Amino acid sequence: MTFTKKSLFVLSIATLLSVNPAFATSSNTFSQDLSKASTSISQGAKSVAQTTENKAQELYYSYKPSSKANKEVSLENGNLKGYLFTEKSGQVVTIHTNNSKLLSNKYTVGTLTVYTTKATTITQANQVLAKLGINTLLSANSK
């Protein structure tokens, strides 16, 4: 016969109650405390999971283009690549450094949205925009 942790715990409490009747009066309080602790741990775990998910969403943006890029450019011997997409909401540019796919930064200027990898500087992003033929300059305030 195999015992789970829960069944062993219940068996232990039942044994304590049968051996020591004085424990029976305090077991109700103990059971309530145990229930509260279990609920608190469960709520804490849910909170940590939600916080982790929120942080992940803050760290990386997910952009899925509706079609292939209209234009592609490459700078710095291929270590910096830019892709221009036209969406219903305006133009979208993704800029990747060192073949990274994770988009950590988002800049918005009018109807232009630019997503860049973490290692991409604003200067590099502006160079890519110029090479794509976009006459908009990004700044730290564009975030």
Buried (B, 14 or more C-beta within 10 A) or exposed (E): EEEEEEEEEEEEBEEEEEEEEEEEEEBEEEEEEEEEEEEEEEEEEEEEEEEEEEEEEEEBBEEEBEEEBEBEBEBEEEEBBBBBBBEEEEBBBBBBBEEBEEBBBEBEBEEBBBBBBEBBEBEBBBBBBBBBEBEBEBEEEBE
